[in-house]
Amino acid sequence: MSSAKFKHIVHTEEELRELLGYPSELVKQKAIDYIDQHCRDYIAKTPLLFIGTTDEHGLCDVSPRGDAAGFVLVLDEKHLVIPERPGNRRWDTLLNLMSNGRIGLIFLIPGLEETLRINGQAYVIRDQDILEQMTAYGKEPLIGIGVEVEECYIHCAKAFKRSKVWNAETWIEPDSRPVASKILAAHVNQAGITETDIEQSLKESYEKRLY
């Protein structure tokens, strides 16, 4: 695949390695294929993660999942489960997993610049004995994402150090931030659906349908 816009595209690993080099021995050895106590502790302290999936055609999607720290259930050293809370009902992640079960996860802990990455095979599950363990505010999830772990490793902090994302002094002022309702109204672009309507709908969803 090529693009008329980009004139110098790297197509081979050989060219990539010539430009950027090879990983160190530390990096080569850092991945493990199970959840050890260090990974378990990291997951227990994680309130936010990102899920990467693809469908059968290779189309990609990344979606966040967040809740109180410890919301991801570790079953054993090879298996974990992510509860599926109410969302926008597109179900991009779940539909992707049912057509191509490969999954990539990035776990984040606020204030910590190193992240935990886990890759593996995932399944959309309905096991009630598992899901009931992730009940929140009296609501048991109907669906979960069960992951069979194949690779775990710590990702270095360079992206977070460059972005200074955890440093509140670098955050833009609230008045300068993008407004979700304005963006959605422009993207929907339908008569009768205003920015105010969307703002009210979002507010109601956030207040009444988190669980």
C-alpha positions, -999 to 999 in steps of 0.1 A, spaced: 0 0 0 13 35 -9 2 71 -6 5 99 -31 10 123 -2 41 106 13 71 102 -10 96 84 13 80 54 29 99 28 48 88 -6 35 113 -31 51 126 -40 85 161 -38 71 157 -1 62 140 6 95 168 -10 115 194 8 94 177 41 103 168 35 139 189 6 152 182 -25 173 169 -29 209 193 -34 238 196 -67 256 175 -53 284 147 -45 261 149 -79 244 146 -97 277 120 -76 295 88 -93 282 73 -122 301 44 -144 291 24 -144 324 11 -120 351 37 -121 379 32 -103 413 47 -71 399 22 -70 371 -7 -80 394 2 -51 417 3 -27 388 -31 -38 375 -46 -35 410 -36 1 411 -47 10 376 -79 31 371 -75 35 334 -64 14 304 -65 15 266 -76 -14 245 -63 -19 209 -82 -42 186 -86 -49 149 -114 -64 128 -112 -92 103 -102 -67 76 -73 -52 97 -92 -20 105 -80 -7 139 -96 8 170 -83 20 203 -108 25 232 -103 36 268 -117 17 298 -117 33 333 -131 28 368 -119 27 404 -84 13 407 -86 -25 407 -116 -28 384 -97 -53 362 -100 -88 377 -69 -110 376 -80 -146 376 -45 -162 376 -11 -157 360 -25 -162 325 -60 -147 326 -76 -113 334 -111 -99 328 -121 -63 320 -158 -55 328 -178 -38 301 -197 -9 316 -224 10 297 -211 30 267 -224 45 234 -235 10 221 -213 10 191 -195 -19 206 -164 -14 184 -141 -33 207 -164 -62 213 -173 -66 176 -137 -65 167 -128 -92 193 -155 -115 180 -140 -113 145 -104 -111 154 -95 -119 190 -61 -103 192 -58 -76 218 -33 -51 231 -36 -33 264 -19 -3 280 -24 2 317 -18 36 333 -14 48 369 -18 86 373 15 102 382 36 71 371 53 76 338 60 39 330 31 20 317 23 -17 316 16 -34 283 -2 -67 279 -9 -85 246 -28 -117 240 -60 -134 229 -93 -121 240 -129 -133 243 -163 -116 249 -175 -136 279 -208 -140 299 -195 -161 329 -217 -149 357 -194 -163 384 -167 -140 371 -188 -110 362 -205 -108 396 -170 -102 412 -169 -69 393 -202 -55 404 -200 -17 410 -227 5 426 -250 -25 426 -247 -31 389 -232 -64 376 -217 -61 341 -236 -82 315 -204 -87 294 -167 -89 301 -135 -91 280 -116 -121 290 -79 -120 281 -55 -149 278 -21 -133 284 8 -139 260 31 -110 267 36 -85 296 62 -58 299 69 -24 312 70 4 287 95 32 293 85 67 304 98 87 275 65 95 259 52 108 293 84 127 300 82 144 266 45 152 269 47 161 306 11 149 308 11 144 345 24 179 352 -7 200 358 14 232 351 15 221 314 -22 217 311 -41 241 289 -66 264 305 -102 251 306 -115 278 283 -90 267 257 -99 230 257 -119 214 228 -156 212 236 -170 177 229 -205 188 223 -194 214 197 -173 188 179 -201 162 180 -227 187 167 -204 196 138 -197 159 130 -234 148 132 -244 178 111 -281 173 113 -309 199 115 -325 198 149 -295 185 167 -278 214 184 -247 217 205 -269 224 235 -289 192 229 -258 172 228 -243 188 259 -275 180 278 -275 144 265 -239 139 275 -245 154 310 -274 131 315 -254 101 303 -225 109 326 -247 114 356 -272 86 352 -256 58 330 -221 52 342 -229 18 355 
